[in-house]
């Protein structure tokens, strides 16, 4: 059976980045137009860098941009196998996965979240100038008063990116690399690129750490199902934190690091879940 290869992964990464930027840009412009039409901005709002930053952080602009970018990646992940006449389901690792991975995979991502947040916190403390403010912008965009709008923001922050990015990165790209490379190399390189495409350094660090775990899930199970579930849950927790945990006085965005007891507990939980996934894996399909 024909498969995607590392050279195809390189081509897909370039095409995926271009498609993500193009479609994300179109969606952002559409959101900007809607924001203007509804009176959310006017000429005076656009004055100065703070005004521009505030507009870009608007849910009507930022969330459509994220959705469009995610759809761009997914389109390339599905389109490339079709062009190359490779079975799409096999190319993106759309297969059944053991139940234990569906259960433990997302739980492990919860524990890893504390570890990633701590890494991002100390990076931001050491290099306060090295940020585009994307994480803060997403936090601001996630806080909307209308329940319907809040549900739409959650869908745009968690469901769409968590699904589409896994189809592209852990599905098409990692699978293509793993067709010729060792699993650890494929997982590591995919995670590094996954972090890099987030562009904003603090967000990139957190994404790369998460990407290693998601890549492990996909490699061990031969399926992107558990990694999608873990990614969606991770993003959902960020939405929950932005809406319901605003009084926390530790972690990224605050003046205090996360208590090391929580970080250590999260690391142990993540490692235990990873061990459970590996122990309970089934034989991966050829």
N, C-alpha and C positions, 0 to 999 in steps of 0.2 A: 504494500500500500504506500502511495506517495505521501511524503510528509514535508512540512516546512523545515527549512534548514537555517543555520545561523546567518547566512547571507540574506535570507528573506527577513530575518528578524531585524537586521540593520536597515533594510529598505523600509520595513513597516514602521520602525521608530521615526524615521524622517517623515514618512507620509502621515503617520499618526499625529506627530507634532504639528505639521502644517494644517492638517484637517481640523485638529482641535482648536488651533488659534483662529482659523477662518470661521468655523461654525460658531465657536464661542463669541467671536467678535460680532458676528451678525446678530446673535441672540442678545448680546449686550446692547447693541445699537437699538434693537427693537424695544428692549426694556427701557432704555433711555428715552425713546420716543413716547412710550406710554407714561413714563414719569413726567415728562414735559406736558403731555396732553391732559393729565389729571391735576396739573398745577403743583406738582411736587418740586419743581425747579423753575427758575426763570433766569433771565440774563444776569441778575446780581448774584445768584447762587454760584454761578460759574467763575466768579471773580476770585483769583488767588488759589494757591495750592490746597488750602484747607477745604475750600468749596468743592474742588474736583475730587479730593479724597472722600468727602462726605457723600458725594453723588455715587462714586464707584462702590461705596459700602452699602448703598441702598439695596434692599432685597429685590427690587424690580430690575436692578442692573447686575448685581453680583451673582445671584442665584441662576438667572437665565444663562449667564456667561459660563458658570460651572456646568450646567446641564448641557449646553451646546458643546463645550469642550469634551465632555464625557462621551457624548453621542458621536463626536468625530473620531475618537479612539475606537469605539465599538464598530463604527462603519468600516474602518480600515481592517480591523481584526476579522471581520466577516467577509469583506470584499477581497482581501488578498488571497485566501484559499479558493474563492470562486474563480478568480482570475488564473490562478496557478493550477486549477483543477485538482485541488486537494479536498477531501471530505471535511466540511466545515466543523462538524461536531468533534471529529478527532483532532483537528487543527487547534481548536480552542479548549480542548480537554473538557468538553461538555459530556460528562459521564456520571454514572451512579457512584456514590461514595458511601463508605461504611457509616452507619448511624452514629457510632462513637465519635467520629470526626465532626459530624454536624453538631453534636452536643458540646464536646470539649474544645473544638476549634474556636468558636466565638467566646467561650468562657476564658480561654487563654488570652484572647485579644484584650479582654477587660483588664487582666493583670498586667499585660504589657503596656497598657495605656499609661499607668503610673510611671513606669520606667522611661518611656518615651518623653512624657511630660517633664520629668526631672532633667533629662538630657537637654531638652529645649530650653528649660528654665536657666540652666547654668551657661548654655551657649549665649542666650540673650543677655545674661549678666556680664559675661566676659566681652561680648561684642555688641553693645547696645545699639550701635549705628548700623549693624548689618541686618537690616530688615526692611521689607516693603510694607509691613503692617497687615499682611494678608490674614493671618490668624485672628487678629483683633477685628478686622473688617468682617470676617465671617461670623464672629461672635456677635457683633452689632447687628448684622443682617438677620441673624437667627431670632432676635428678640422682636417679635411683632405682637400686637395686642389681639387681633382677630384670630379666633381658633381655626377658621378655614385657611387664612393666610399662613398661620403657623404650621398647619399640616402640609401646605404646599411647600413651604421652606424646608421642612424635614424631608419631604420627598425629593426635593432638588439637592439637598445637602447629603443625604444618606443613601437613599435607594438608587438613584440614577448613577452617581459616581461610584458607589460601592459595587454595583453590578457591571457597569460598562468598563471601568478601569481594570477590573479583574479579568473580564473577557479579553482585553487587549494585553495586559502585562503578564499576569500569571497564566492566561490561556494561550494566546497566540505567540507572544514573544518568548516567554520562558520555555514553552514546549518546543519552539523552533531551536532554541539554544541547546536544550537538553537532548535533542536528536543526535547531536555530535559531541557535546561536552558532558563532563561529569555534573551530577546534580548540584553539588555545592557551588560550582562555578556559575551555572545557569541561574541559580537562585540569587547568588550574590550580585551578579552583574545586573540582573533584572531589578533587584531592589535598589541598587545604586542609581540606575536610570530613572526608576519610579520616583525616587527622591528628587533627582535633579530637575525633572520636568515641572515640579512644583515651584521652582524659581526662587521663591522667598526662602532664604537660608533657614530660619527657625522651622518653618513648615516642612522644608526639604529634609531636615534631620529627622523629625518625627515620622515623616512618610517613609524614609529609608529603613528606619528601625521596624516599623510596621510591615514594610515590604518583605523583610527577611522572614518574618513569621508567616506571612501570607504565602510566600513562596515555598516555605517548608510544608505548609498544609497541602498545597497543590502537588508538590513533588511526592509526598508520602502517600497521598490518596489517589493520585492520577486523575484528579477531578478539581475543577474550579468551584464546585458547589460550596464546600466548607469555607473556602477563602472568601467567597462572596458574602456568605453569612457573617463571617468575622469582620469583614470590611464595613458592611452595612451597620453592624452593631457598634463598631468603633466610632463611626461618624454620627450615629444616633446618640451616643453618649455625649459627644461634643455639643449636639443640639440641646440635650437635656441640661448639661452644665450651663449653657448660655442662658437658658430660660428659668431654671429652677435652683441652681446652685450659685447664684450671684453673690452670696454672702461668704463664700469660702475665702479665707485669707492666706491661702498657700497655693503653690503651683504657678505655672506660666501665666503671666498677666497680673500677678500680685507681687508683693515685696518679699515674700517668704517662699523658700523651697518646700516641696512636699515632704512631710516627715519620713525619715528613712525607714521607719517601721512599715509604713504603707508601701514604699517603693520595694523594700525587701520582700514583703508579703506578695506584692504583685509579681515580682520576678519568680518567686517560688511557685505561685499559682500557674504562671505561664509555662514554666518548665515542666510542671506536673502534667498539665494538659497536653503539652507537646509529647511527653513520654507516653501518655495514654493513647494519643492518636497513632503514634508509631507502633505501639504494642498491638493496637486493635486494627491496624491496616489490613486491607485485603490485598491479594495479588493484583497489581496494576495490569490493566488491559495492554495487549501488545499494540 
